Amino acid sequence: MKNILHRNNNFIGYLQSFRGFAILNIVAIHTFGLAVMISSEGSNPLNPISVINGLLFHNSTIYFAIISGMLFTAVLKRKGYRYFFLNKLKYIFLPYVFFTFFYTVFDNNSQEWFDLQPNIHTYLTEVLRNFLYGKASFVFWYIPVLFFLYLVTPILDYTMNQKRLGIYIITIVIALPLIIRRMEVDELLSRDFLSIQTMIYYTGAYAFGMFVADNLDERMNWISQNMRIFIAVAVVMTIGLLFITIQSIDRFGFFSLRSTLFYIQKIALSGIVLSFLKSLGEHQPGWLSPIANSAFTVYFAHIFFLSISIIPFISFFKSEKIYPFNVLGGGFLLLVTSILLSMLMVWIFKRIFGRYSKMIIGS
């Protein structure tokens, strides 16, 4: 994958950079969110840092879905479905199993961090439950969704290649998240179930990525030519999200205005960021590439390293005298630390297991 992604920096290189951008946003929502939660303002959902963190980074898994769809069409499709599914089995499914077994050692029902499971029977029961529903870590809810996206890939690909009706059907799939909301993490973790509506929601973003990459140069040029529209949409959606956050507006029956606005915002921001990265040509940010190469390991492991890193500094984050600088500065340091420790894990596993490391931890 690494060699394929670097084969042509002007064509594929910016997709590599976008994958790095995606994982940075996902880690950021958790690092700054945890920093705020522990701080003296943690009980105030409308404190400015929490609101801004949500506006910028909430629902960044949409970026992950988009880049997954783009990489299938631009890179993996030519190798055939057998290669595609075998690739996902070895480099995402197996690491998911490994990290599920690892995280389940700790009791999620405990009020204390890193409390162990009380006995082997409970551990084995929780392993199965956590594996099926993506509950070993609160970020793992997305992995069953991702497996669903992989399973429907051939259907989406076939549909997109139908000359007459394909474009209309794919457009409907991309537009479905405007009316079908995603389940929030607290809803997904509150009971054992797989949310089909959440899967449909991310299928829209995944299909959008597949569609853009299906004729990448032409469609990226169209995005660049209409950049003012993308910027305007991103700004309007962000202002709308700020308003409904302050006013506590969201649900109208089954419909979630918040979920819809975030979907449109992230689609627009994806176009803006992709266009900017493409304009850099061969001069992609060098520091993004290693993060992108370790993206799935960072996704799987960053919560563990974040939890370890923050323990010695809890009193620092709780300090009212230096708020908000402790949260902003500390949150940034947690972001960098959790990513660097995840990448250090990749380096160690590669030294020990060589090319099999990717089948264990995803990188």
C-alpha positions in Angstrom: 0.0 0.0 0.0 2.8 2.4 0.9 4.5 2.0 -2.5 1.3 2.3 -4.4 0.3 5.5 -2.6 3.7 7.0 -3.3 3.9 5.9 -7.0 2.7 9.3 -8.2 2.8 12.1 -5.7 0.7 14.5 -7.8 -2.1 11.9 -8.3 -2.0 9.7 -5.3 0.2 11.7 -2.9 -2.6 14.1 -1.9 -4.8 11.2 -1.1 -2.1 9.9 1.2 -2.0 13.4 2.8 -5.8 13.4 3.2 -5.7 10.1 5.0 -3.2 11.7 7.5 -5.5 14.7 7.8 -8.4 12.4 8.5 -6.7 10.5 11.4 -5.4 13.8 12.9 -9.0 15.1 13.1 -10.2 11.9 14.7 -7.5 12.0 17.4 -8.0 15.7 18.0 -11.7 15.4 18.9 -10.7 12.8 21.6 -7.6 14.6 23.0 -9.2 18.0 23.3 -12.5 16.5 24.4 -10.8 14.5 27.2 -8.8 17.6 28.2 -12.0 19.6 28.5 -13.9 16.8 30.4 -11.2 16.6 33.1 -10.8 20.4 33.4 -12.7 22.7 35.7 -15.2 23.5 32.9 -15.9 19.8 32.2 -19.5 19.9 33.4 -20.4 22.8 31.1 -21.3 21.5 27.6 -21.3 25.0 26.2 -17.9 26.1 27.3 -16.1 27.7 24.2 -13.3 25.1 23.9 -15.8 22.2 23.9 -18.1 23.9 21.4 -15.2 24.8 19.0 -13.7 21.2 19.4 -17.1 19.8 18.3 -17.5 22.2 15.4 -14.1 21.5 14.0 -13.6 17.8 14.7 -16.9 16.0 15.5 -17.9 13.4 12.9 -14.4 13.3 11.4 -15.0 9.6 10.7 -16.7 10.9 7.6 -13.2 11.8 6.3 -12.1 8.2 7.0 -15.1 6.9 5.0 -14.5 9.3 2.1 -10.8 8.4 1.8 -11.6 4.7 2.1 -14.0 5.0 -0.9 -11.5 7.1 -2.9 -8.6 4.6 -2.3 -10.8 1.7 -3.4 -11.6 3.3 -6.7 -8.2 4.9 -7.3 -5.9 2.2 -6.1 -7.4 -1.2 -5.0 -10.1 -1.7 -7.6 -7.7 -2.5 -10.4 -6.4 -5.4 -8.3 -9.7 -7.1 -8.1 -12.2 -8.0 -5.3 -10.2 -11.0 -4.2 -7.2 -8.8 -3.4 -9.4 -6.1 -1.9 -11.2 -8.4 0.6 -8.0 -10.3 1.4 -6.3 -7.0 2.1 -9.0 -5.9 4.5 -9.1 -9.3 6.2 -5.3 -9.3 6.9 -4.8 -5.6 7.7 -8.0 -4.4 9.3 -9.9 -7.5 10.5 -7.0 -9.2 12.2 -5.7 -6.1 13.9 -9.3 -5.4 15.1 -9.3 -8.9 16.7 -5.9 -8.3 18.3 -6.9 -4.9 19.8 -10.3 -6.2 20.9 -8.5 -9.0 22.9 -6.1 -6.4 24.3 -8.6 -3.8 25.3 -11.0 -6.3 26.8 -8.4 -7.1 29.5 -9.7 -3.9 31.1 -13.1 -3.7 32.6 -15.2 -1.1 30.8 -17.8 -1.2 33.5 -15.4 0.0 36.2 -15.2 3.6 37.3 -11.4 3.4 37.5 -9.1 3.4 34.5 -7.3 0.1 33.7 -9.2 -2.1 36.2 -8.8 -5.7 35.0 -11.6 -8.1 34.2 -12.6 -10.0 37.4 -12.2 -13.4 35.9 -11.6 -15.4 32.7 -15.2 -16.2 32.1 -16.2 -12.5 32.2 -13.2 -11.7 29.9 -14.3 -14.3 27.3 -17.9 -13.2 27.4 -16.9 -9.5 27.0 -14.4 -10.3 24.1 -17.2 -11.8 22.0 -19.6 -9.0 22.8 -16.9 -6.3 22.2 -15.9 -7.9 18.9 -19.5 -8.2 17.5 -20.5 -4.7 18.5 -17.2 -2.7 18.4 -17.2 -2.0 22.2 -13.7 -2.9 23.3 -12.9 0.8 23.1 -15.4 3.6 22.6 -13.8 4.4 19.2 -14.3 0.8 17.9 -18.0 1.4 17.0 -16.8 2.5 13.6 -15.1 -0.8 12.7 -18.3 -2.8 12.2 -19.5 0.1 10.1 -16.3 -0.1 8.1 -16.8 -3.8 7.5 -20.3 -3.1 6.2 -18.8 -0.5 3.8 -16.4 -3.1 2.5 -19.2 -5.7 2.0 -21.3 -3.3 0.0 -18.4 -2.0 -2.1 -19.0 -4.4 -5.0 -22.7 -3.3 -5.1 -21.7 0.4 -5.1 -19.0 -0.2 -7.7 -21.4 -2.1 -10.0 -24.1 0.5 -9.6 -21.7 3.4 -10.4 -20.7 1.7 -13.6 -24.2 1.5 -14.9 -24.3 4.3 -17.5 -28.0 5.4 -17.3 -29.3 4.7 -13.8 -26.0 4.4 -11.9 -25.3 8.1 -11.4 -28.8 8.7 -10.1 -28.7 5.8 -7.7 -25.3 6.8 -6.4 -26.5 10.3 -6.0 -29.4 9.1 -3.9 -27.0 7.0 -1.7 -24.8 10.0 -1.2 -27.8 12.1 -0.3 -29.5 9.6 2.1 -27.5 10.9 5.2 -29.3 14.2 4.8 -32.4 12.5 6.2 -31.0 9.4 7.9 -29.1 10.3 11.0 -26.1 8.5 12.5 -26.3 7.2 16.0 -24.1 9.0 18.5 -21.4 7.1 20.4 -23.3 7.2 23.7 -26.3 5.6 21.9 -24.2 2.9 20.3 -22.4 2.1 23.6 -25.6 2.0 25.7 -26.8 -1.4 24.3 -25.6 -4.3 22.2 -26.7 -3.7 18.6 -25.5 -2.7 15.2 -27.1 0.4 13.8 -28.1 0.0 10.2 -28.9 3.7 10.0 -25.4 4.6 11.0 -24.1 2.2 8.3 -26.3 3.9 5.7 -25.1 7.3 6.9 -21.4 6.4 6.3 -22.2 4.6 3.1 -23.2 8.0 1.7 -19.7 9.4 2.5 -18.0 6.2 1.2 -20.0 6.4 -2.0 -19.0 10.1 -2.3 -15.3 9.1 -2.1 -15.8 6.3 -4.7 -17.6 8.7 -7.0 -15.0 11.4 -6.9 -12.1 9.0 -7.4 -13.9 7.3 -10.3 -12.9 10.2 -12.6 -10.5 11.8 -10.2 -8.9 14.6 -12.3 -12.1 15.8 -13.8 -14.1 15.8 -10.6 -11.2 17.4 -8.6 -11.0 20.1 -11.2 -14.7 20.7 -10.9 -14.3 21.0 -7.1 -11.5 23.5 -7.6 -13.5 25.5 -10.0 -16.4 25.7 -7.6 -14.3 26.3 -4.5 -16.2 29.4 -3.5 -19.4 27.3 -3.2 -17.6 24.7 -1.1 -16.2 27.4 1.2 -19.6 29.1 1.5 -21.3 25.8 2.3 -18.7 24.9 4.9 -19.1 28.3 6.6 -22.9 28.3 6.5 -23.0 24.8 7.9 -20.5 25.7 10.7 -22.6 28.8 11.6 -25.7 26.6 11.6 -24.0 24.1 13.9 -22.9 26.8 16.3 -26.5 28.1 16.5 -28.2 24.8 17.1 -25.5 23.9 19.6 -26.1 27.0 21.6 -29.9 26.7 21.3 -29.8 22.9 22.0 -31.7 22.2 18.8 -31.4 18.8 17.2 -34.1 16.2 16.9 -37.4 16.4 15.0 -38.7 12.9 15.3 -36.3 10.5 13.7 -34.5 13.4 11.9 -31.4 14.9 13.4 -30.6 18.4 12.1 -27.1 18.2 13.8 -26.3 15.0 12.0 -27.3 16.4 8.7 -25.4 19.7 9.1 -22.2 17.8 10.1 -22.5 15.6 7.1 -22.8 18.5 4.7 -20.0 20.4 6.5 -17.6 17.5 6.4 -18.3 16.8 2.7 -17.6 20.5 1.9 -14.5 20.5 4.0 -13.3 17.3 2.3 -13.5 19.1 -1.1 -11.6 22.1 0.2 -8.8 20.1 1.8 -8.5 17.7 -1.1 -8.3 20.6 -3.5 -5.7 22.3 -1.4 -3.6 19.2 -1.1 -3.8 18.5 -4.8 -2.6 22.0 -5.5 0.6 21.2 -3.6 1.5 18.6 -6.3 4.7 16.8 -5.4 5.3 19.1 -2.4 3.0 17.3 0.0 3.6 17.8 3.8 6.3 15.2 4.6 5.2 14.8 8.2 1.7 13.7 7.1 2.8 10.7 5.2 4.2 8.6 8.1 1.0 9.4 10.1 -1.1 8.3 7.1 0.9 5.0 6.8 0.2 4.3 10.5 -3.4 5.5 10.3 -5.2 2.4 11.4 -2.7 1.7 14.2 -3.2 5.3 15.4 -7.0 4.8 15.3 -6.8 1.5 17.2 -4.1 2.5 19.8 -4.4 6.3 20.4 -7.1 6.0 23.1 -4.8 3.7 25.2 -1.8 6.0 24.9 -4.0 9.1 25.5 -5.3 7.5 28.7 -1.8 6.7 29.9 -0.4 10.1 29.0 -3.1 12.1 30.8 -2.9 10.4 34.2 0.1 12.3 35.5 -1.4 15.6 34.5 -4.9 15.4 35.8 -4.3 18.1 38.4 -2.8 20.3 35.7 -5.9 20.1 33.6 -8.1 20.7 36.7 -6.3 23.9 37.5 -8.7 27.0 37.3 -5.8 29.5 37.5 -4.4 28.7 34.1 -7.6 27.8 32.3 -8.0 27.7 29.3 -4.3 27.6 28.5 -3.8 24.3 30.3 -6.6 22.7 28.2 -5.4 24.1 24.8 -1.7 23.5 25.4 -2.2 20.3 27.2 -4.7 19.0 24.6 -2.2 19.7 21.8 0.6 17.9 23.7 -1.8 14.9 24.2 -2.6 14.9 20.5 1.1 14.8 19.5 2.0 12.3 22.3 -0.7 9.8 21.5 0.2 9.9 17.8 3.9 9.6 18.4 3.4 6.7 20.9 1.2 4.9 18.4 3.9 5.3 15.7 6.5 4.1 18.2 4.4 1.0 18.7 4.4 0.5 14.9 8.2 0.9 14.8 8.6 -1.7 17.7 6.3 -4.2 16.1 8.0 -3.9 12.8 11.3 -4.5 14.4 10.0 -7.6 16.1 7.5 -9.0 13.5 8.7 -7.5 10.3 6.0 -7.5 7.5 3.7 -9.4 9.7 3.3 -6.4 12.0 0.6 -5.0 9.7 -1.4 -8.2 10.3 -1.2 -7.6 14.1 -1.6 -3.9 14.6 -2.6 -2.6 11.1 0.8 -1.0 10.2 
